Amino acid sequence: MHREITPIFDSRKVVLQQSQRSITPFGGISVFFEYLGKLGYAQKIAEHMPFQLKSPNAIDPARTFTAFIVSVLVGARRFAHTGLFRIDKTLHTLMGIVRFPNDDTIRNLFKRFTEAHVYSFYDPLWRWMLERVPQRSEGYTLDLDSTVFERYGKQQGALKGYNPKKRGRPSHHPLLAVLAEAHFVLHGWLRSGNCASARGAVEFLKEVVALLGDRHRIRLVRSDSGFFEDKLLSFLESVHWPYIVVARLTYSVKKELQHIDNWRELDPNYAVGEFRKKLFGWAAERRFVVVRERLRDKSSPGRKLFDIPDYTFRVLVTSRSDEPEEIWREYNQRGDVENRIAELKHDLGADDFCMHEFFPTEAVFRAILLLFNLLSDFQRVIGLTNYRRPATLRVTVFLCGAILGRAGHQQVVHMSADGGGLKRRILFFEKILSNVFPTSPKLASEPI
């Protein structure tokens, strides 16, 4: 069977023929699979998977779960997309599986998850991954943020709430905590769409404290004005985590702004000031840092006051004692957490996978967060000096044509030199094989 076509910019015919050999566009994903093997991923997933299927024809739940995250890794954005990879025999060979689950099998696995299953499965996996996060003597910065997952149809927890792009559209409102320097999602909750940003934030952070234990120190917590409330700030003070939080411009805060006289000019356009204030209902007085910017164009990020029309203001509440400009600079770096949220949505489809029941949807969400953390650690292991987003890894590392063949009784995957082939990735394999994967302290042998 063959067919001739005419190229766009050439009159010479090109013959198309069908091949019986299995071909995959993702031969480079073998590097990631090698990393998962060295990490002991399959054993960890099987150890904590809360379900065991007794049917002789059933696919092992650990393999079904892995098939889902691999599908997301190579570009699936719907459950239906995962079924497309059932025909990729080369990918199956690289994974070491004979049967690739269809989309209904993957859905049925997540449908089994209840609230208790979500906790019992993912909590130990997060503790395991936290052991992979490098130690920092100065500690990590924790960025607290929320986002909006727009939903279509009728799903549990999809309610009308804050939705800046599509007002009135039902949504979920996830809460995330990210270790900024490690590009690591420390914790994530899926919440109903009508939740305010700070709703449940204290309970959420209590789980974060429990996850961290003594592994890592938090040097600073940053969040936007959605988390400006006394209950949250009091909790951060009780666990001795320094914080910088954007203050909402309430009547009391605006009144204090108008009474600041000791502005310190940083340059012709910027000045800083500060004041201390115990707001109504607060348990303690706190320090407020103010950045005043001369109004030059409409791009200024601050807020205007009617009584002082020539300036915009940014107000931060903090427990730190640094100079106001240092507080401002520290907070401005928080913008990177928006990149992590964008990567989860645009690169890994975190907001596209949704089921009718709430906790199965949260289980899917947490699976994508786990994949994100695996990719972050993978980059450190293979020696990439600069962080790369998942979509970039997909194109530069995982995308490589490969053909499945045999050499005697051994299966061979021939990687195309056009995509850099094995030669381009051999250093990654060597890095993985030479990497020392730490053993949990509780499993370490006692000194003789």
Buried (B, 14 or more C-beta within 10 A) or exposed (E): EEEEEEEEEEEEEEEEEEEEEBBBBBBBBBBBBBBBEBBEBBEBBBEBBBBEEEEEEBBBBBBBBBBBBBBBBBBBBEBEBBBEBBEBBBBBBBBEBEBBBBBEBBBBBBEBBEEEBBBBBBBEBBBBBBEBBEEBEEBBBBBBBBBBBBBEEEBBBBBEBBBEEEEEBBBBBBBBBBBBBBBBBBBBBBBBBBBBBBBEBBEBBEBBEEBBEEEBBBBBBBBBBBBBBBEBBBBBBEEEBBBBBBBBBEEEBBEBBEEBEEEEEBEEEBBBBBBEBEBEEBEEEBBBBBBBBEBEEEEBEBBBBEEBEEBBBBBBBBBBEBEBBEBBEBBBBBEBBEEBBEBBBBBBBBBBBBBEBBBBBBBBBBBBBBBBBBBBBBBBBBEBEEBBBBEEBBEBBBBBBBBBEEEEEEEEBBBBEEBBBBEBBEEBBEBBEEBEEEEEEEEEEEEE
